């Protein structure tokens, strides 16, 4: 059997009601497709922490600024986001801990850069999606 139908009353969905035309009015699913994807979705474990980094407006501004330059000094980042060096360093350290950025020290200055072009692409895609709204 490739498609399974379950009566919502049998599922006991705790009073969850479909709202509008964007939800199914019945519960029918494809067991083979569901089984394939259930085995794969575990790949996303831990990714929420990465997306939390992007969910902070200040860090997002920092990431954007870093996508526009090869590298930036902590002082430059602090000035851009209107914060202290300590606050900017905290945010940059979070990016570094997530593997998104790396730093180099030159004398008393610390410079950060993004590790991967994937971050650049992600930022560009997000900006394009925003423009379509």
C-alpha positions in Angstrom: 0.0 0.0 0.0 1.6 3.3 -1.1 -0.8 5.8 0.4 -2.2 5.7 3.9 -5.3 7.5 5.1 -6.0 8.2 8.7 -9.2 9.7 10.0 -8.3 12.8 12.1 -10.6 11.7 14.8 -8.6 8.5 15.2 -5.4 10.6 15.5 -6.6 12.7 18.4 -4.9 15.9 17.3 -5.9 17.7 20.5 -8.3 20.0 18.9 -5.9 21.3 16.2 -8.1 22.6 13.4 -6.9 23.4 9.9 -7.1 27.1 9.2 -8.0 28.1 5.7 -7.1 26.7 2.4 -3.4 26.2 3.1 -3.9 23.0 5.2 -5.1 19.5 4.2 -8.7 18.7 5.1 -7.9 15.1 5.5 -4.8 13.2 6.6 -3.3 11.1 3.8 0.4 10.4 3.6 2.9 8.4 1.5 4.6 5.9 3.8 7.6 5.3 1.5 8.3 9.0 1.1 7.8 9.6 4.9 10.1 6.8 5.8 12.9 8.0 3.4 12.7 11.5 4.8 12.4 10.5 8.4 15.7 8.6 8.1 17.4 11.8 6.6 16.0 14.6 8.8 18.5 13.8 11.5 21.1 15.5 9.4 19.7 18.8 10.6 20.5 18.1 14.2 22.6 20.9 15.6 21.8 23.3 12.7 19.4 25.3 14.8 22.4 26.7 16.7 23.9 27.9 13.4 20.6 29.6 12.4 20.3 31.2 15.8 23.6 33.0 15.0 21.9 34.5 12.0 18.7 35.2 13.9 20.4 38.0 15.9 20.1 41.4 14.1 23.5 42.6 15.3 25.3 39.4 14.2 23.5 39.5 10.9 24.8 43.0 10.3 28.3 41.9 11.2 28.0 38.9 8.8 26.7 41.3 6.1 29.6 43.7 6.6 32.1 40.8 6.5 30.6 39.5 3.2 31.4 42.9 1.7 35.1 43.0 2.8 38.0 40.6 2.8 38.5 41.1 6.5 37.6 43.7 9.1 39.2 44.9 12.4 37.1 44.5 15.5 37.2 48.3 15.9 35.6 48.7 12.4 32.9 46.2 13.3 32.2 47.9 16.6 31.9 51.2 14.8 29.6 49.8 12.2 27.2 48.2 14.7 27.5 51.1 17.2 28.9 49.1 20.0 32.0 48.7 22.2 34.9 46.6 21.1 33.9 44.1 23.8 30.4 43.7 22.4 31.7 43.4 18.8 34.3 40.8 20.0 31.6 38.8 21.7 29.5 38.6 18.5 32.6 37.8 16.4 33.7 35.1 18.8 30.2 33.5 18.4 30.7 33.5 14.6 34.2 32.0 15.1 32.9 29.3 17.5 30.3 28.3 15.0 33.0 27.9 12.3 31.8 30.9 10.3 34.7 33.2 10.9 38.4 33.2 11.8 40.7 35.8 13.0 44.3 36.9 12.8 46.2 39.2 15.2 48.5 41.8 13.9 50.1 43.7 16.7 47.4 45.1 18.9 44.8 44.7 16.1 42.5 41.7 15.6 41.0 41.1 12.1 38.1 38.8 11.3 37.1 37.3 8.0 34.4 34.8 6.9 35.7 31.2 6.4 33.5 30.1 3.6 31.9 31.6 0.5 28.7 29.7 1.4 28.0 32.4 4.0 28.3 35.0 1.2 25.8 33.0 -0.9 23.4 32.6 1.9 23.4 36.3 2.6 22.8 37.1 -1.1 20.0 34.6 -1.3 18.4 36.1 1.8 18.6 39.6 0.4 17.1 38.5 -2.9 14.2 36.8 -1.0 13.6 40.0 1.0 13.5 42.0 -2.2 10.8 39.8 -3.6 8.4 40.5 -0.7 
